[in-house]
Amino acid sequence: MQELAELIGPNIYLQALVIAVVFIAIGKAADWIISRTIGKLVSRSKNDVDDRIVGLLHRPIFLSFVLLGLSLATQRLQLPSPPEFITLGALKTIAIVIWYNMLRHLTDILVDTAQRNRDSRLVQNGMLPLIQNVIKVVLFAMAIYFVFLAWNINVTAWVASAGIVGLALSFAARDTLSNLFAGVSIVMDAPYKNGDYIILESGERGIVTHIGLRSTRILTRDDVEITVPNGIMGNSMITNEAGGPSERHRIRIAVGVAYGSDMDHVIATLEKVATDHSEVCRNPAPRVRFRQFGESSLDFELLCWIERPVDRGRLRHELGCSVYKAFNDNDIAIPFPQRDLHVRTMPDTT
């Protein structure tokens, strides 16, 4: 490159300018080839993953050629050592940041593609959040490492210092490390995943919106987000109402009728209330069970299945209202608790 630059003339500033312009042109040509030639080839595929990847490469490749041209132009200027070192270090750092951002966005694209692929075992086992976080940490560590190399910083000394500092921090951050390892255990064991409806041991319930390495986020029915440390999640009992072979959930409507009621008529009325509701599953079919002879009533329970646990509260409300109306229409009495009080003696009022 220096020999070619000398053909332009003895002016090193003109040579540096020509070098920078040439590499900008090369970057434009490379960008054109990627967008036109490779872009047309990948546009024929059935999915958009390769299109997104090609679109992601435009800016990094073009800027890489620009930064390379500026680096060669800086060396051609033959600046004093400190300004040249600072300029080259800054250009290398910019290149590292550009490619770090590109790889980070590439990770997001690949993870998003894997999440849309429902046949992926990684998605079923809940491994994607862990893999995504680990890749981001590794990319960030590599970026820091190359920045150190760009500025000629002794990495060995920093690694040794980091080991000592890490040992000290491991004792000071025991809770954080506990949550970290619990998060890895949760992702590996997969007691729940994003989108599951869970109930915590403390009583909170909601939909899992995010599983991180340190904590799990739950969105309650009141649209309040709860952040629970993974150390607590890993050491407490969690009810996953969306787990099992199916996401369907069974709800129970307890009701009492007066003694003397026709039990067969009560059972048929309750079954009709459930079958007439459009959001109650037909398979398994709704059923009614007699539970006990209560103090004031014959206690029955309507059991039916719904598609999603998150609809439990609303459907219990709708079915309860329908049961009350159906009992009124069919002259089925719902008794209220009552007691008979017998007075054996009356106080003498004279």
N, C-alpha and C positions, 0 to 999 in steps of 0.2 A: 504494500500500500504506500509506503514511503517512497519507493522508487517510482511508482506511477504518479505520485503527487509532485515529485521533482520535475516531471515533464511539463507541468503547467507553468513553472517559472520559479524564480528564486524567492518570491514573497511567501513566507511561511503562513501569513494570515490568510492569503488567498488560497493556499494549499489546504489549510484547515477548513475554510469555508466550502471548498469544493468537496472535500471528503464528507462533511456533514450533509451537503445537498445530495450527494450520490447515495448515501445510505438512506436518506429520507425517500428518495426515489425507489430504491430497492424495497423499502418497507411498503410503499404504496403498491408496488408490483406484486409483492407477496400477499398483501391484503386483497388485491384484485383477484389473484389466482384462487385464494381460499373462498372468496365470496361468489365468484362466478363458476369456476370449474368444479371445485369440491362441493360448493353449495348446491349446484344442480344435481350432482350425483346423490347426495344424501337426501335431497328433497323427494326422491323416488321411493324412499323407505316408507313403511306403514306407520311408524311411530315418529315422534318429534324429538327424541332424545339426541340423535346425531345432529339435527338442525340446531338445537339449543347449544350443543357443544361447539359446533362450527361458529355460531354467532358469538360465543364466548371468547373465541381465539382471536377475533379481529384486533381488538385494541392491544392485547399483550404483544402479539407478534409485530405489529407496526411500531409500537413504542420501543420494543427491544432493538429493532434496527436503528431507530432514531438515537437511542442511548448509546448503542455501539458506535455509531458515527460520531457522536459528540465525544466519546472517550478517545477514539483515534485522533480526532481533531485536537483534543486537549494535549495528547502526547506529542502531536506534531508541532504544537506551539512552543514546546520546550520551555515550559514555565519553570520557575524555581520550585524546589522540592516541596515546601509546605503548601503553596497554592495548588500545585498539581495533585498532591496527595488528597487534599480536602475535596477538590473537584471530582476526582475519580471515585473517592469514597462515597460522595453524595450521589453520583450517577449509579454506582453499584447498589446503593441502598434503595434508590427509587425502583430499579429493576427488580430487586428482591420483593419489595412491597407489591409491585404490580403482579408478579407471578404468584405471590402468596394469596392475594385476593382472587386471582383466577382459579387456583386450585381449591380454595375454600368454596367458591361458587360451584365449581365442578362437583365437589362432594355433595352439595345441596341438591344438584340436579340428579345425581346417581341415587341418592337416598329417596328423593321424591319419586323417581321411576320405580325403585324397589317397593315403595309403599303402595303404588298403584298396581303392582303385580301381586295379586292376592294369592297366587300359588307359591310365592316365595316362603321358604321355611323360616327365613330370618324375620319376616313380618309376623308370622304366626308365633314365633317364640319371643317376640319383643326385643330382638337384638339390635334393631336399627338405631334407636336412640343412643345406645352405648357405642356402637361403631362410629356413628357420626361425631359424637363428642370426643372419642379417642383420636380419630383422624384429625380433628381440628386442633387438639392439643399437640399432636405430633407435628403438624404443619407449622404451628406457631413456634415450637421449639426449634425446628429446622430453620425457620426464618431468622430467629435470633442468632442461631449458630452462624449462618452465612453473613449476617450483618457484622458479627464479630470478625469474621475472616476478611470482610471488605475493608475494615478499619485496622487490620493487622493487630488485633487484640489477642493476647495469649489465652486461648480457650482452655488449656490445661489448668492454668491457675484458677480460672473462674469455676471450672468443674469441681476442683478440689474445695474451693471456698463454698460452692453450692452444696457439696456433700455435708460439710460441717454445719452450715446454716440449716439444711434440711433435717439433720439429726436433731438440732435444737427445736425446730418448728414442729417436728413429729410429736414431741412431748407436750408442746404448748397447744397443739391443734388436735388433741385426741378425739374430741367430739366430731370435728370436721372429717377426720380420717375414718371414724366409725360410720358416719353417714355415707362417705364415699364407698367403702367396702359393702355397706348394706345396699347401696344403689346398684352396685355390680351384681350382688346376689339377687336382688329383685328382678333385674333385667334378665339374668340367666335362668332363674327359676320360673319367672313369668306368672306370679299369682294373679296379676291383673295387667292390663295393657291400656293404651290410650283409647278412650271411648267407652270403657267399661263403667258400669254403675256399681259403686261399692259403698259399704257401710263400715265405718271405723268402729273400733272397740269403745271409743268415747261417745258414740252416738251420731257423729256427723256423717252425712251421706251425700253423694253427688257423683258427677261424671269426672273421670280422670282425664285431664287435659294435657298434662305434660309429665314425663318421667325423666328426671335429670339425675346426674351423678350424686347430687347432694340432697335433693328434696323431690317430693311429688306434689303436684298441684291438682286440687280438686275443686270443681265448680259446683256449688250447691244449688238447690232449687230456688234459692233467693237471689241467684246470680252474684253470689259472694265467693271469691276465690280463696281457698284455704291452702296454705303451703305447709306441708308436714315434712319434717326431716326424715330421711330414709332410715335412720337409726330407729326411730319410733315405729315406722311402718314395718320394718323387718322383725320387730320384737313384740308385735301386738297381733291380736286376732282380727282378720279382715274378712268381711262377708262380701263376696263378689256375686252380685245378683245377675250379672251378665255372663258368668262363667258356666261351665258344664257343656254338655253337647249342644245345647240350644240357648239362645238369649231369652227365650220366653220365661215369663214370670207368673206364678200363681197367686191370686189374691183371694182373700177370705172375707165374706160378709156375714157377720154373726147377727142373728135376729131371734127374738123370742115371741111366741104366740100364746094366746090364752089357753088354759086347760079346757078341754072339750072341743077344740078345733079339729077339723078333719085333716089328719096328718097327710093323707095322700093328696088332698087338694092343696095343702100348703107346699108340698114338695113340687107338684106340677106348676104351681104359680111361680115359685122361685126359679125353676128351670126355664120357664118361658121368659122371665125377665132377662136372664143371661143370654139365651139364644136370640132374643130380639135385638140385642145390642150389636151394632156392626163391628165393633172393635174387640169383641170377645172371640177367642179362637174356637173354631168348630171341632178341631182335633188337637188335643184331647177335648172331649165334650164336657160341658159344664155338668156338675153334679151337686146334689144336696145331701147332707148328712145330718141325722139327728144325733145331738151330742149328749144331752142330759136332761133329767127332770129338774128344772130349776125351782127356786122357792116360790116364784110367782108365774112361771111360764115354762112352756116346752121349748127348749133351746135348739135351734137349727143353725146350720152353717152352709152358706152357698160358696162353692169352690169353682173357680173358673180361671182360665189361662189368658194372658194378654201377651202381645208381641214384644213389648219393651218394658223393662222395669221402671223407666223414667215416667211412664204414664200411670203408675199405680195410684197415686193420690187422686188424680182427676177421675179415673174410672171407678174408684171406690165411691167417690162422691156421686157420680152419675148413677151407678147401680143402686146405691143406698136410696137415692130419691125415687128411682123406679120401683124399688121394692115397696116403699111406703105407699106410693100411688096404687100399685097393683093390689096391695092388701086392702086399701080402702075400697077399690072397685069390686073386690071379691068378698067383702064383709068378713075379712080375717082380722081379728082384734089383736093388737099389740098391748099387752097388759103393762101396767106400771107397778113397781113394788109397793106392797101394802101390808100392813100388820093389823091384827085384831088385838085390841087391848081389853082385857077382862078385869073389872074392878071388883074385888071380892068384898071389900068393906069400905064404907064411906065414913069420913070423919064426923064426929058429933058436933053439929053446929050450934046446939043449944047451950 
